[in-house]
Amino acid sequence: MNAPSSHVRSASFEVTVRPARAVYLVDATPGADRGGVRRAIQEASTRWGGACELIVLVGQGGAVGVRDRTMVGFSRADGAVNVNLPAAVAESAAGALGLALVPLRDIDEYGPVIGTSHPGIVGGARTADGFNGFLIASRNGKLWEAAVAGDLTDEHEHALTPELLSVRRPHASNYEIGLAQLGPHARTLAARTVLEFGENRAENNPALRPTVVWVTQGDDVHDIVEFWNVRALRSVRFGEMPMMLLPRDEIEYWTEFDRHMLSALGRPNSFEPDVVLASRSVSKEDLTEFAAKIGLVAADAEPHSRPAPTGQPTIRTEPFTYNILDDLLPWVSFHRTYGRSASVVAAVYDEHSTLEFPSPVPFTGSGKTQLLIGGPALAGLPRQPVLAGMIKERGLWRDSGIQITTLAQSAYRIELTVPRLAEATRAVLSDATTKWALSDKGAVGIGLLENTDIRVLLEPDVFEALLALTTPRSKHMAAELARALGREVTDLTDAERQLAERWSGRAERQFRSAANLPLDGLKGPDRLHALDRLAGVGWAERGLQVACQVCRLDSFLPLAEEHARGQAYCPGCGSPSRYIRGNTSVEIAYRLDSRIDRAADQGVLAHLLTIAALRSKYTSLHLLPGVDVWLQGETEKKEIDLYGICDGEIAAGEVKQSPEDFTEEQMRSDVQKSAHVGADIHIMASPGTIAASARALATRICEEAGLELVLMDKTDLRP
């Protein structure tokens, strides 16, 4: 049980239960055993989600076609299984598909596709109709039968537990397998594997499609595999697309099959034609003849969706129409994710937290499954392996969350750790560098971020007033040192710059009245309002000014009760003096808080101004205002002005007070640093106006580096 803690927050998660799915790699070189495809089907028939697993025919040397790579990409498969290829060839093919490989014999022992169960433990359908088992192919029957209905090895069949799942083979003829394709209910084992399985998200909501009739001649293996794969990729849950595979050389002996088939075509009147014919082994002329024999007529137009015409029935009626299509892949080429999901609200602690929820998938026996944990609670985190391991041991980023392989259960209790953005930022930066530390600017800036409301910097005239009040220190001292050494400021060594910065800290903080604030174009009331805002948030203090005639020093006296009456005295020499007056009364001066004054002198406030503006751009953001990093293989540190997380992406970048400092050399160096620390976003910011030429160059440099550019200047920071 979690101990009570003040560091607790409520968070929303989305949990998804789904099976791991494989791609079966089968030898397709000349003379290869055709049994590889059957063996792949048999294995898929023992796995929840198996009918949505692809089969890839692998050519010489592990060659995999572009079409296969495309299908595998849309399938969102978890790994590849070597069915009957030499190990080296299988490794090459799996590499081409971007998948980890496991031998078929070890599919249930280890590897990326272990997270599934036997279909018999998913849901409660033990038989197809309460009496008959789910239909599978005839023993040693045609390959098309296995593709339609599924198949089992003798070992798999004997291992079945009738209380969980029962199967049967055709009694006399494969006519039964043809008929089993016509109904909407799962009557085959292949259909049973996708019970409680389907997409939970699909791009552009797949449309209702015509019934696909795939015709094969001579049990052609390319027909079999293409049918299997298109069926595997069709939408299970959204857009209905019935599919059937028919043997051209056998169907004429199936009594009244055409009548049963036509009766199954009474579907919604929202598309044309009713049927699409496809084949790799049968010519278009023979497909036309086939269509005529079963009572189909040619459609007048290409396949299309449409609302039911006015006055026509809502269900399609005879005569049923058809088209012949060469390629059905476009119909199933949509991005999707799979699984059954549920929302969970839980208390999240800084240490371990617990998610408890009933499984959205009903399991009735022992097995494995994948569990995906995502939702708003994790949405703001970068998809970095180091964070996956922090959240859940052996967790992997997948789709929209952290994926783990676990036992199939009716209810779950999951322990995990959800890092805050600050903790996640430190973790990903540590992972990208050999070491890192807050820079001098970062140390000053982080204190202000934690203890002040930096939104005040975005208010009109406040940032400008703050700069006008800033005591010139480091840059002024560096310029003086360079002049004394007879060099340019850019030629100073790091040690000399540090010396200038160290001595600059001894300068007295400057103070000014609203009337003396060097802000041309800003009227007196606006100046006073900006200064009062700084004082109001504790960044500046109000005081009186003393001009001593003895020691010749101007001094600042913070407002205090003792100044309300009596003589003014110089705080330096103690001589009687007088307060500086304006036109009609004693003049109020303003002086920055020492932390703010130092931060402004170092340029940190431009960093904070940028962070304040980015907070309105991103929902979830944490940025460090300056870090020193040491990269792998390098001994010298590099300074980065901003580093952190913006809406789940890693961001890094540079802030310049003067936009003219963004030279091409500087921009290339900045982008290179961002890339080296694993950034997705490069930030380039200045409170001044960045020229169009610099914008264009920065865009090009970021495109070359593969980074998104977020550019902010006066328009964004000082609107």
C-alpha positions in Angstrom: 0.0 0.0 0.0 1.2 3.5 -0.8 2.1 5.6 2.3 0.3 8.9 2.6 2.2 11.6 0.8 1.8 15.3 0.0 3.3 14.5 -3.4 0.2 12.8 -4.8 -1.9 13.6 -7.9 -4.8 12.1 -9.7 -4.1 11.0 -13.2 -6.0 9.4 -16.1 -4.7 6.3 -17.9 -5.9 4.3 -20.9 -5.1 0.6 -20.6 -5.3 -1.7 -23.7 -5.2 -5.5 -23.7 -4.2 -7.1 -27.0 -2.2 -10.0 -28.3 1.3 -9.9 -29.7 1.2 -10.6 -33.4 3.8 -12.2 -35.7 4.8 -12.1 -39.3 5.6 -15.6 -40.6 8.6 -15.8 -42.9 8.2 -18.6 -45.5 10.7 -19.9 -48.1 9.5 -18.9 -51.6 12.6 -19.8 -53.6 12.1 -22.2 -56.6 11.6 -25.8 -55.4 10.9 -24.8 -51.8 8.4 -26.9 -49.8 4.9 -25.5 -50.1 4.3 -26.8 -46.6 5.8 -23.6 -45.1 2.6 -21.7 -45.8 0.4 -24.4 -44.3 2.7 -24.5 -41.2 2.4 -20.8 -40.8 -1.4 -21.0 -41.0 -1.4 -23.8 -38.5 0.6 -21.8 -36.0 -1.6 -18.7 -36.5 -4.6 -20.9 -35.8 -3.4 -21.5 -32.3 -3.0 -17.8 -31.4 -5.4 -15.1 -30.4 -5.4 -12.6 -33.2 -3.8 -15.2 -35.5 -5.9 -14.5 -38.6 -4.6 -11.0 -38.5 -0.9 -12.2 -38.6 0.8 -11.8 -42.0 2.7 -14.4 -44.1 5.6 -13.1 -46.1 7.1 -15.1 -49.0 10.8 -14.6 -48.8 13.0 -14.8 -52.0 16.6 -15.6 -52.7 19.0 -14.2 -50.1 16.2 -12.9 -47.9 14.7 -10.7 -50.5 11.4 -9.0 -49.3 9.3 -7.1 -51.7 8.2 -3.4 -51.3 4.6 -4.6 -51.2 5.3 -6.9 -48.2 7.2 -4.2 -46.4 4.2 -1.9 -46.9 1.7 -4.5 -45.5 3.9 -5.3 -42.5 4.1 -1.6 -41.7 0.4 -1.2 -41.6 -0.1 -4.4 -39.6 1.8 -3.1 -36.6 3.3 -6.6 -36.1 5.5 -7.2 -33.0 8.1 -9.6 -34.5 9.0 -12.1 -37.2 8.9 -15.9 -37.0 11.2 -18.1 -39.1 9.0 -20.9 -40.5 11.4 -22.8 -42.8 14.2 -20.5 -43.9 18.0 -20.9 -43.3 18.7 -18.8 -40.2 20.9 -16.2 -42.0 18.3 -15.7 -44.7 15.6 -15.3 -42.1 17.7 -12.7 -40.2 18.2 -10.8 -43.4 14.4 -10.8 -44.2 13.5 -9.8 -40.7 16.0 -7.0 -40.8 14.5 -5.7 -44.0 11.1 -5.6 -42.3 12.5 -3.9 -39.2 11.4 -6.8 -36.9 13.2 -8.9 -34.3 13.2 -12.6 -35.2 12.4 -15.8 -33.3 12.5 -19.4 -34.7 9.1 -21.1 -35.0 10.1 -23.8 -32.5 10.6 -21.1 -29.9 7.6 -18.9 -30.6 6.0 -19.7 -27.3 9.2 -19.6 -25.3 10.7 -16.2 -25.7 10.9 -13.2 -28.0 8.7 -10.3 -29.2 5.6 -12.4 -30.1 5.2 -14.4 -26.9 2.5 -12.2 -25.5 -0.6 -14.0 -26.7 -2.9 -16.8 -25.7 -4.7 -19.7 -27.2 -7.9 -18.5 -28.7 -9.8 -21.0 -26.6 -9.3 -18.9 -23.4 -10.5 -15.6 -25.0 -14.3 -15.1 -24.6 -16.8 -17.8 -24.0 -17.5 -19.3 -27.4 -16.4 -23.0 -27.0 -18.2 -24.1 -30.2 -19.5 -22.3 -33.3 -23.2 -22.8 -32.6 -23.5 -24.5 -29.2 -23.1 -28.0 -30.8 -20.6 -28.1 -33.6 -16.9 -27.3 -33.2 -15.2 -24.5 -35.2 -14.5 -25.7 -38.7 -10.9 -26.3 -39.8 -9.4 -27.6 -43.1 -9.7 -31.2 -44.2 -6.9 -33.4 -42.9 -4.1 -33.0 -45.5 -6.6 -31.0 -47.6 -6.2 -28.2 -50.0 -4.2 -25.1 -49.0 -7.1 -22.8 -49.8 -9.2 -24.7 -47.1 -6.5 -23.9 -44.5 -6.4 -20.2 -45.5 -10.2 -19.9 -45.2 -10.9 -22.0 -42.0 -7.5 -22.4 -40.3 -5.8 -25.7 -39.6 -4.0 -27.5 -36.8 -1.1 -29.9 -36.6 -2.0 -33.3 -35.1 -0.1 -32.2 -32.0 -2.1 -29.0 -31.7 -5.4 -30.8 -32.3 -4.7 -33.5 -29.7 -3.7 -30.9 -27.1 -7.1 -29.1 -27.3 -9.2 -29.0 -24.2 -12.9 -29.5 -25.3 -14.1 -27.5 -22.3 -12.3 -24.4 -23.8 -12.5 -25.0 -27.6 -13.8 -27.6 -29.9 -12.9 -28.0 -33.6 -14.1 -30.3 -36.4 -13.0 -31.0 -40.0 -15.5 -31.3 -42.9 -17.4 -34.5 -42.9 -17.3 -35.4 -46.6 -16.6 -32.3 -48.8 -14.9 -29.0 -48.6 -18.3 -27.5 -49.7 -18.8 -26.9 -46.0 -15.8 -24.6 -45.9 -17.2 -22.6 -48.8 -20.5 -22.2 -47.0 -18.8 -21.3 -43.7 -17.6 -18.1 -45.4 -21.1 -16.7 -46.1 -22.4 -15.9 -42.7 -21.5 -13.0 -40.3 -20.8 -15.4 -37.4 -17.5 -17.1 -36.5 -17.9 -20.6 -37.8 -14.3 -21.3 -38.6 -11.3 -21.5 -36.3 -9.6 -18.7 -38.3 -12.6 -16.4 -37.5 -12.5 -17.6 -33.9 -8.9 -16.3 -33.5 -10.1 -12.7 -33.8 -12.9 -12.9 -31.2 -12.4 -10.0 -28.8 -9.8 -8.5 -31.1 -9.8 -5.5 -33.5 -8.8 -2.0 -33.9 -9.3 0.6 -31.2 -8.2 3.4 -33.5 -8.2 3.6 -37.3 -7.2 6.4 -39.5 -10.0 8.0 -41.6 -12.5 5.3 -40.4 -12.3 2.5 -43.0 -15.4 2.5 -45.2 -17.9 -0.3 -45.9 -16.5 -2.2 -48.9 -18.0 -4.6 -51.4 -17.7 -8.3 -50.7 -14.4 -9.6 -52.0 -14.4 -12.9 -53.8 -10.9 -14.2 -54.3 -10.8 -17.0 -57.0 -7.9 -19.4 -57.1 -6.9 -22.0 -59.7 -4.9 -25.1 -58.7 -4.5 -24.1 -55.1 -2.1 -21.3 -56.2 0.2 -20.4 -53.3 0.3 -16.7 -54.3 -3.5 -16.5 -54.3 -3.6 -18.2 -50.9 -1.0 -15.8 -49.3 -2.4 -12.7 -50.9 -6.0 -13.5 -49.7 -4.7 -14.3 -46.2 -2.8 -11.0 -46.0 -5.5 -8.8 -47.3 -8.0 -10.4 -44.9 -5.5 -9.9 -42.1 -5.3 -6.2 -42.8 -9.0 -5.5 -43.4 -10.8 -3.6 -40.6 -12.1 -6.0 -38.0 -14.1 -3.5 -36.1 -15.0 -0.5 -38.2 -15.5 -0.8 -42.0 -17.0 -4.2 -43.0 -15.4 -6.0 -46.0 -16.6 -9.6 -46.2 -14.0 -11.9 -47.9 -14.2 -15.4 -49.3 -11.7 -17.6 -51.2 -13.2 -19.9 -53.8 -11.6 -22.7 -55.9 -12.5 -22.2 -59.5 -12.1 -25.8 -60.4 -14.3 -27.1 -57.6 -17.1 -24.7 -57.1 -19.2 -25.9 -60.0 -19.7 -29.2 -58.1 -21.1 -27.4 -55.0 -24.9 -27.7 -55.3 -26.8 -24.5 -55.0 -23.7 -22.6 -53.7 -24.5 -19.7 -56.0 -27.9 -19.3 -54.4 -26.5 -19.3 -50.9 -23.8 -16.8 -52.0 -26.2 -14.4 -53.6 -28.4 -14.4 -50.5 -25.4 -13.3 -48.5 -25.0 -10.2 -50.7 -28.0 -8.4 -49.3 -25.9 -5.7 -47.5 -26.4 -2.0 -46.9 -27.1 0.0 -50.1 -24.2 2.4 -49.5 -21.6 1.2 -52.1 -21.3 -0.2 -55.6 -20.7 -2.8 -56.8 -21.8 -5.7 -54.6 -18.8 -7.9 -55.4 -15.1 -7.4 -56.3 -13.4 -10.3 -57.9 -9.6 -10.8 -57.6 -7.1 -13.5 -58.5 -3.4 -14.0 -59.2 -4.0 -17.3 -61.1 -7.2 -16.7 -63.0 -7.4 -14.4 -66.0 -9.9 -11.5 -66.2 -11.7 -13.4 -69.0 -12.1 -16.4 -66.8 -13.2 -14.3 -63.9 -15.9 -12.7 -66.1 -17.1 -16.2 -67.0 -17.0 -17.2 -63.3 -19.1 -14.2 -62.4 -21.7 -15.0 -65.0 -22.0 -18.6 -63.8 -22.9 -17.5 -60.3 -25.4 -14.8 -61.5 -23.4 -11.6 -61.2 -23.6 -8.8 -63.7 -20.9 -6.3 -64.6 -21.1 -2.9 -62.8 -21.3 0.3 -64.8 -18.7 2.2 -62.7 -15.6 1.7 -60.6 -16.1 0.8 -56.9 -17.4 3.7 -54.9 -19.3 4.6 -51.7 -22.5 6.6 -51.8 -25.6 7.2 -49.8 -28.6 5.0 -50.7 -30.4 6.7 -53.7 -33.8 8.2 -52.9 -36.6 5.8 -53.5 -34.3 2.7 -53.5 -34.3 0.1 -50.7 -31.7 0.4 -48.0 -30.5 -3.2 -48.6 -28.9 -4.3 -51.9 -31.1 -6.6 -54.1 -30.6 -8.6 -57.3 -29.2 -8.3 -59.8 -25.9 -8.1 -57.9 -23.0 -6.4 -59.6 -19.3 -6.9 -59.8 -16.0 -5.4 -60.8 -12.6 -7.0 -61.2 -9.7 -5.4 -59.3 -6.0 -6.1 -59.7 -5.0 -4.7 -56.3 -6.9 -4.5 -53.1 -4.0 -3.2 -51.0 -5.2 0.4 -51.1 -8.4 -0.6 -49.4 -6.6 -2.0 -46.4 -3.7 0.6 -46.3 -4.7 2.6 -43.2 -2.9 3.3 -40.0 -4.4 1.6 -37.0 -3.8 0.3 -33.5 -5.3 -2.8 -32.0 -6.8 -3.8 -28.7 -9.6 -3.5 -26.2 -9.2 -0.4 -24.0 -10.5 0.9 -20.7 -10.0 4.2 -18.8 -8.5 4.1 -15.4 -8.2 7.0 -12.9 -5.6 6.5 -10.2 -3.7 8.3 -7.5 -0.1 8.8 -8.7 2.6 9.1 -6.2 6.2 10.3 -6.6 7.3 6.7 -5.9 5.4 3.6 -6.9 1.8 3.9 -7.9 -0.8 1.2 -8.5 -3.4 0.7 -11.3 -6.2 -1.7 -10.6 -8.8 -2.5 -13.2 -10.9 -5.4 -14.7 -9.6 -6.7 -18.0 -11.5 -5.3 -21.0 -11.0 -8.7 -22.6 -12.6 -11.7 -20.9 -10.1 -14.4 -20.3 -11.2 -17.9 -19.1 -7.9 -19.7 -18.8 -4.2 -19.3 -18.5 -2.1 -17.6 -21.1 -0.2 -14.4 -21.9 -1.1 -11.0 -23.4 0.3 -7.6 -24.1 -0.8 -4.7 -21.9 -0.4 -1.2 -23.1 -0.5 1.6 -20.5 -1.0 5.1 -21.9 -3.3 8.0 -21.7 -3.0 11.6 -20.4 -0.8 10.5 -17.5 2.0 9.6 -19.9 1.2 11.8 -22.8 3.7 14.5 -21.9 6.7 12.2 -21.7 9.3 11.6 -24.5 9.3 8.1 -26.0 12.8 7.4 -24.7 13.9 3.9 -23.5 15.3 5.3 -20.3 11.9 6.5 -19.3 10.2 3.3 -20.3 12.4 1.4 -17.8 11.7 4.0 -15.1 7.9 3.7 -15.6 7.8 -0.1 -15.7 10.6 -2.7 -15.5 11.0 -4.3 -19.0 8.5 -1.8 -20.4 8.8 -0.7 -24.0 7.3 2.4 -25.7 4.8 1.2 -28.3 2.1 3.2 -30.0 0.7 5.5 -27.3 2.2 4.1 -24.2 4.3 1.6 -22.3 3.8 -2.0 -23.4 4.5 -5.0 -21.2 4.0 -8.7 -21.7 2.0 -10.2 -18.8 -0.4 -13.0 -17.8 -3.9 -13.1 -19.2 -6.1 -12.3 -16.2 -9.6 -11.2 -15.4 -8.4 -8.3 -13.3 -5.1 -6.5 -13.1 -3.0 -4.8 -10.4 0.0 -3.1 -12.0 2.7 -1.3 -10.1 4.4 1.6 -12.0 6.2 4.9 -11.5 5.2 8.0 -13.4 8.0 10.5 -13.3 7.3 14.2 -13.2 8.6 16.3 -16.1 11.5 17.6 -14.1 12.6 14.1 -13.2 12.1 12.9 -16.8 14.1 15.8 -18.1 17.1 15.0 -15.9 16.9 11.3 -16.9 16.9 11.9 -20.6 19.7 14.4 -20.4 21.8 12.0 -18.3 21.1 9.3 -20.9 22.2 11.6 -23.7 25.5 12.8 -22.1 28.4 11.5 -20.1 27.6 14.1 -17.5 25.8 17.4 -17.2 25.3 20.2 -14.7 23.3 23.5 -14.5 25.4 26.3 -16.0 26.0 29.5 -14.1 23.0 31.0 -15.9 21.0 27.9 -15.3 21.6 27.9 -11.6 20.4 31.5 -11.3 17.5 30.8 -13.6 16.2 27.7 -11.9 16.0 29.5 -8.6 13.8 32.1 -10.2 11.7 29.5 -12.0 11.0 27.7 -8.8 10.2 30.8 -6.6 8.7 33.5 -8.9 5.9 33.8 -11.5 7.8 34.5 -14.7 4.7 35.4 -16.6 5.2 39.0 -15.6 8.0 39.1 -18.2 5.4 38.9 -20.9 3.5 42.0 -19.7 3.9 45.2 -21.8 7.1 47.1 -21.1 8.1 45.0 -18.0 11.0 43.2 -19.7 12.2 46.5 -21.2 12.1 48.3 -17.9 13.9 45.4 -16.3 16.8 45.6 -18.8 16.9 49.4 -18.4 17.4 48.9 -14.6 20.1 46.2 -15.0 23.5 47.1 -13.7 26.1 46.8 -16.5 28.5 44.2 -15.2 29.9 41.3 -17.1 29.8 42.6 -20.6 31.1 46.0 -19.5 33.9 44.5 -17.5 34.8 42.2 -20.3 35.0 45.1 -22.7 37.2 47.0 -20.3 39.5 44.0 -19.8 39.8 43.5 -23.6 40.6 47.2 -24.1 43.3 47.0 -21.4 44.8 43.9 -23.0 44.6 45.4 -26.5 42.3 42.7 -27.8 38.8 42.2 -29.0 36.2 40.8 -26.6 35.8 37.7 -28.8 39.5 37.0 -28.3 39.3 36.7 -24.5 40.1 33.3 -23.1 37.5 31.4 -20.9 39.7 32.2 -17.8 39.7 35.9 -18.7 36.0 35.9 -19.2 35.5 34.2 -15.8 37.7 36.8 -14.2 35.7 39.6 -15.7 32.5 38.0 -14.5 33.8 37.5 -11.0 34.9 41.1 -10.7 31.8 42.4 -12.3 29.8 41.1 -9.3 31.4 43.8 -7.1 29.6 46.6 -8.9 27.0 48.6 -7.0 23.4 48.0 -8.3 22.2 50.9 -10.3 18.9 52.6 -9.5 16.7 54.9 -11.5 13.5 56.9 -11.3 10.7 56.5 -13.8 11.7 59.9 -15.3 15.4 58.8 -15.8 14.6 55.3 -17.2 16.3 55.1 -20.6 13.3 53.9 -22.6 12.7 56.2 -25.5 9.1 56.3 -26.8 7.7 55.0 -23.5 5.5 57.6 -21.7 5.8 58.4 -18.1 2.7 56.6 -16.8 3.7 53.5 -18.8 7.2 53.6 -17.3 5.8 54.0 -13.8 3.4 51.1 -14.3 6.2 48.8 -15.5 8.4 49.7 -12.6 5.5 49.2 -10.1 4.9 45.8 -11.6 8.5 44.8 -10.9 8.2 46.1 -7.4 4.8 44.4 -7.0 6.3 40.9 -7.7 9.3 41.5 -5.5 11.8 41.9 -8.4 12.6 45.5 -7.6 12.5 47.7 -4.5 11.4 51.3 -4.2 13.6 53.9 -2.5 14.8 57.4 -2.1 17.9 58.9 -3.7 20.6 60.9 -1.9 23.1 63.0 -3.7 25.9 63.7 -1.2 27.8 67.0 -1.7 30.6 65.8 0.6 31.7 62.4 -0.8 30.1 63.0 -4.2 28.3 59.6 -4.2 24.7 59.0 -5.2 23.1 56.5 -2.9 19.9 54.5 -2.8 17.9 54.3 0.4 15.2 51.6 0.5 11.9 52.9 1.7 11.7 52.5 5.5 10.0 54.1 8.4 13.0 56.1 9.4 13.0 57.9 6.1 9.4 59.1 6.7 10.6 62.1 8.8 13.8 63.9 9.8 17.0 64.8 8.0 18.4 62.9 5.0 22.0 61.5 5.6 24.5 60.0 3.2 24.8 56.3 3.9 28.4 56.4 2.7 30.0 59.2 4.8 27.2 60.0 7.2 27.0 63.6 6.1 23.7 65.5 6.2 22.3 65.5 2.7 19.0 65.8 0.9 16.7 63.6 -1.1 16.7 64.1 -4.9 13.6 65.8 -6.0 11.5 65.7 -9.1 9.5 68.6 -10.4 7.3 68.9 -7.4 8.3 66.4 -4.8 10.8 63.8 -3.6 11.5 61.4 -6.5 11.0 57.6 -6.0 13.7 55.5 -7.5 13.7 51.7 -8.3 16.5 49.2 -7.9 16.4 45.5 -8.9 16.6 42.7 -6.4 20.2 41.4 -6.4 19.2 38.0 -7.8 17.2 39.6 -10.6 20.0 42.1 -11.3 22.6 39.4 -11.7 20.2 37.3 -13.8 19.5 40.1 -16.1 23.2 41.0 -16.5 24.0 37.3 -17.4 21.2 37.2 -20.0 19.2 34.7 -18.0 16.0 36.7 -18.1 15.8 36.3 -21.9 15.8 32.6 -21.2 13.0 32.9 -18.7 11.1 35.2 -21.1 11.3 32.5 -23.8 10.2 29.8 -21.3 7.2 31.9 -20.3 6.1 32.3 -23.9 6.6 28.6 -24.7 4.3 27.7 -21.8 1.4 29.2 -23.7 2.4 27.2 -26.8 2.7 23.8 -25.2 0.4 22.0 -22.8 3.1 20.0 -21.0 6.5 21.7 -20.6 9.6 21.7 -18.4 12.7 23.5 -19.5 16.1 24.0 -17.8 17.3 27.6 -18.3 20.9 26.7 -19.0 23.0 23.5 -18.8 26.6 22.5 -19.3 27.0 19.1 -21.0 29.8 16.7 -21.7 29.2 14.5 -24.7 30.5 11.0 -25.4 34.1 11.1 -26.6 34.6 14.9 -25.8 36.5 16.4 -22.9 35.3 20.0 -23.3 31.9 21.1 -22.0 29.3 22.7 -24.2 26.7 25.1 -23.0 23.0 24.9 -24.0 20.7 27.7 -23.1 17.5 25.7 -22.9 16.9 22.0 -22.5 13.8 20.1 -21.6 10.5 18.5 -22.6 7.7 20.1 -24.7 4.6 18.0 -25.1 6.5 14.7 -25.1 9.4 15.9 -27.3 12.9 16.8 -26.3 13.7 20.4 -26.9 17.1 22.3 -26.8 18.2 25.6 -28.1 19.8 29.0 -27.9 18.6 32.4 -26.7 20.3 35.6 -27.8 19.5 39.1 -26.4 20.6 40.5 -29.7 19.3 38.7 -32.8 22.4 39.8 -34.8 24.4 37.3 -32.8 22.7 34.5 -34.7 25.4 34.1 -37.4 25.5 31.1 -39.7 28.4 29.6 -37.7 26.5 30.2 -34.5 23.3 28.6 -35.8 25.1 25.6 -37.1 26.8 25.1 -33.8 23.6 25.5 -31.9 21.7 23.0 -34.0 24.5 20.5 -33.8 24.5 20.7 -30.0 20.7 20.2 -30.0 21.1 17.1 -32.2 23.9 15.7 -30.1 21.7 15.7 -26.9 18.9 13.9 -28.7 16.5 16.9 -29.3 13.5 16.6 -31.5 12.9 20.4 -31.4 15.5 23.2 -31.8 14.6 26.5 -30.2 16.0 29.7 -31.5 14.9 32.8 -29.6 15.6 36.5 -29.2 13.5 39.4 -27.8 14.6 41.3 -30.9 13.5 40.9 -34.5 15.2 38.0 -36.3 15.8 38.8 -39.9 14.0 36.9 -42.7 17.4 35.7 -44.0 18.4 34.2 -40.6 14.9 32.6 -40.3 15.3 30.9 -43.7 18.9 29.7 -42.9 17.8 28.3 -39.6 14.9 26.5 -41.2 17.3 24.9 -43.7 19.9 23.9 -41.1 17.2 22.3 -38.9 15.8 20.4 -41.9 19.2 19.1 -42.7 19.6 17.9 -39.1 16.1 16.4 -39.0 14.9 18.8 -36.2 11.7 20.8 -35.9 12.5 24.5 -35.6 10.7 26.6 -33.0 11.7 30.2 -33.7 10.6 33.0 -31.4 11.5 36.7 -31.7 10.0 40.1 -30.9 6.6 39.1 -32.5 6.2 36.2 -30.0 8.1 37.5 -27.0 7.3 41.2 -27.0 3.9 41.5 -29.0 
